[in-house]
Amino acid sequence: MAKRRRVGNLLGLAVLSAVVFEPMHPYEMASVLRERGKEQDMDIKWGSLYTVVRNLEKHGLIEATGNTRQGGRPERTVYRITDAGRAEMEDWVRELLSTPDREHPRFAAGLSVWGVLPPDEITTLLRRRLDLLEASGAEQRESLERYGREIPRLFLVEVEYDLAIREAEATWIRALVEELTSGSFPGLKEWRDWHRTGRLPAGIAALAERGGKEG
């Protein structure tokens, strides 16, 4: 189970990972994180950046070191990481790497209620998803090959992971589409008859009444 943290927003971890290298003001933090593509690694809402920064400061994880001004722009407060912030950041990373957490991606949500659509339409939708996965996977592989010649692998492993997940999903979808098209998927006839006649088969109706769960 994930720990309850003083600042639980993953943007807080991203901020700590930026200021651990050098003090920064919030605008600079956002620029650095965007440059690193952190919104692809985490569910980041940029509008909450200043709130996250204030919360990190409130809990003693970062501290102000002074103000800076460039040209006619307003003064900006510069923050650095504290010892407590460094300890929190390291503990957070250890947890994320070592402890599996039950996540709820949108695809799983759709699969959980996919029976409301007829199987032929499901097959079409899955093929469309598979095409998109294969296209994005090809782009990622090309990017890894290109950037891998310039950037140490230390900074690319999250891209490797994302590619591996996409490839695993694509493999699973291909197998599922094969079951649907070959007719080997269990209960396919009853599923198709339900959408053709509007009458729910007795077995499926019983499951629906108890939410698909025993007890």
C-alpha positions in Angstrom: 0.0 0.0 0.0 1.3 3.5 -0.9 2.4 5.6 2.0 0.4 8.7 3.0 2.8 11.6 2.2 2.8 15.2 3.3 2.6 16.2 -0.3 1.1 13.3 -2.3 0.9 14.9 -5.7 3.4 13.3 -8.0 4.2 16.8 -9.3 5.8 17.3 -5.9 8.2 14.4 -6.6 9.0 15.9 -10.0 9.7 19.3 -8.4 12.0 17.7 -5.9 13.8 15.8 -8.6 14.4 19.1 -10.4 15.7 21.2 -7.5 17.9 18.4 -6.2 20.4 19.5 -8.9 20.2 23.3 -8.3 17.9 25.9 -6.8 15.2 27.1 -9.1 12.2 29.4 -9.2 8.8 27.8 -10.2 8.8 29.1 -13.8 12.2 27.5 -14.2 11.0 24.3 -12.6 8.2 24.1 -15.1 10.5 24.7 -18.0 13.0 22.0 -16.9 10.2 19.4 -16.3 8.6 20.1 -19.7 12.0 19.8 -21.3 12.4 16.4 -19.6 9.0 15.3 -20.8 7.7 14.7 -17.3 4.1 15.0 -18.3 4.5 11.8 -20.3 5.8 10.0 -17.2 3.4 11.4 -14.6 -0.2 12.7 -14.4 0.9 16.4 -14.2 -1.5 19.3 -14.0 0.6 22.3 -14.6 -2.0 24.7 -13.1 -1.3 23.2 -9.7 2.5 23.8 -9.8 2.5 26.9 -7.6 0.2 25.2 -5.0 2.5 22.1 -4.9 5.5 24.4 -4.5 3.9 26.2 -1.6 2.9 22.8 0.0 6.5 21.5 -0.3 7.7 24.7 1.4 5.0 24.5 4.1 6.2 21.0 5.0 9.8 21.8 5.0 10.8 19.8 1.9 12.1 22.9 0.0 13.0 26.4 1.3 13.4 29.8 -0.3 16.9 31.0 -0.8 16.1 34.5 -2.1 14.5 36.3 -5.1 15.6 36.9 -8.7 14.5 39.4 -11.3 15.2 39.4 -15.0 14.5 42.6 -16.9 11.1 44.1 -16.2 9.6 40.8 -15.0 8.3 40.4 -11.4 10.6 39.0 -8.8 10.6 35.2 -8.5 11.3 33.2 -5.4 14.1 30.7 -5.8 13.8 27.4 -3.9 16.3 24.7 -2.9 15.7 21.2 -1.6 16.2 20.6 2.2 17.6 17.6 3.9 14.0 16.5 4.7 13.1 17.0 1.1 15.9 14.9 -0.2 15.0 12.1 2.3 11.4 12.3 1.2 12.3 12.2 -2.5 14.6 9.2 -2.1 12.0 7.3 0.0 9.3 8.1 -2.5 11.4 6.8 -5.4 12.2 3.6 -3.4 8.5 3.0 -2.8 7.5 3.6 -6.5 10.2 1.2 -7.7 9.7 -1.6 -5.1 6.0 -1.6 -4.3 3.3 -2.5 -7.0 0.2 -0.3 -6.8 -3.2 -1.1 -8.2 -3.8 1.5 -10.9 -7.0 2.0 -12.8 -6.2 2.9 -16.5 -9.0 4.0 -18.8 -8.6 0.9 -21.0 -9.3 -1.4 -18.0 -12.4 0.6 -17.2 -13.7 0.1 -20.8 -12.9 -3.6 -20.7 -14.9 -4.0 -17.4 -18.1 -2.9 -19.2 -17.3 -3.9 -22.8 -20.3 -6.3 -23.0 -22.7 -3.4 -23.6 -21.3 -3.3 -27.2 -21.7 -6.1 -29.7 -18.6 -8.3 -30.2 -18.2 -7.3 -33.9 -18.0 -3.6 -32.9 -15.6 -4.5 -30.0 -13.3 -6.3 -32.6 -13.3 -3.2 -34.8 -12.5 -0.9 -31.8 -9.7 -3.2 -30.6 -8.1 -3.3 -34.1 -8.2 0.5 -34.1 -6.5 0.6 -30.8 -3.9 -2.0 -32.0 -3.1 0.2 -35.0 -2.5 3.2 -32.8 -0.4 1.2 -30.3 1.8 -0.2 -33.1 2.3 3.2 -34.7 3.2 4.9 -31.4 5.5 1.9 -30.5 7.3 2.3 -33.8 7.8 6.0 -33.0 9.1 5.2 -29.5 11.6 2.6 -30.8 12.9 5.2 -33.4 13.2 7.8 -30.7 15.1 5.4 -28.4 17.5 4.5 -31.1 18.0 8.2 -32.0 18.3 9.5 -28.4 20.2 6.4 -27.2 23.2 7.6 -29.1 23.3 10.9 -27.3 21.6 10.4 -23.9 22.7 7.9 -21.3 20.3 5.0 -20.7 20.0 6.2 -17.1 17.6 8.9 -18.4 15.7 6.7 -20.9 14.5 3.7 -18.8 11.0 5.2 -18.3 10.7 5.3 -22.1 11.8 1.7 -22.4 9.3 0.7 -19.7 6.4 2.5 -21.5 7.4 0.9 -24.8 7.5 -2.6 -23.1 4.0 -2.0 -21.6 2.6 -0.9 -25.0 4.1 -3.9 -26.7 2.7 -6.3 -24.1 -0.7 -4.7 -24.5 -0.5 -5.0 -28.2 0.4 -8.7 -28.0 -2.6 -9.3 -25.6 -5.0 -7.4 -27.9 -3.9 -9.4 -30.9 -4.7 -12.6 -29.1 -8.0 -11.3 -27.9 -9.0 -10.2 -31.5 -8.0 -13.6 -32.8 -10.4 -15.2 -30.2 -13.2 -12.9 -31.2 -12.7 -13.4 -35.0 -12.2 -17.2 -34.8 -15.2 -17.7 -32.6 -13.1 -19.3 -29.8 -14.0 -16.7 -27.2 -16.2 -18.4 -24.6 -19.9 -17.3 -24.7 -19.4 -15.4 -27.9 -22.7 -16.8 -29.4 -24.7 -15.8 -26.4 -23.1 -12.3 -26.4 -23.9 -11.8 -30.0 -27.5 -13.1 -29.6 -28.1 -10.7 -26.8 -27.3 -7.7 -29.0 -29.3 -9.2 -31.9 -32.5 -10.1 -30.0 -32.3 -7.8 -26.9 -32.8 -10.8 -24.6 -30.2 -11.4 -22.0 -29.2 -15.0 -21.7 -30.2 -16.6 -18.4 -26.6 -17.2 -17.3 -25.5 -13.6 -18.1 -28.6 -12.2 -16.5 -27.9 -14.0 -13.2 -24.3 -12.7 -13.2 -25.6 -9.1 -13.9 -28.0 -9.3 -11.0 -25.3 -10.0 -8.5 -22.7 -7.7 -10.2 -20.7 -10.6 -11.6 -19.5 -11.5 -8.1 -20.1 -14.4 -5.8 -21.6 -13.9 -2.3 
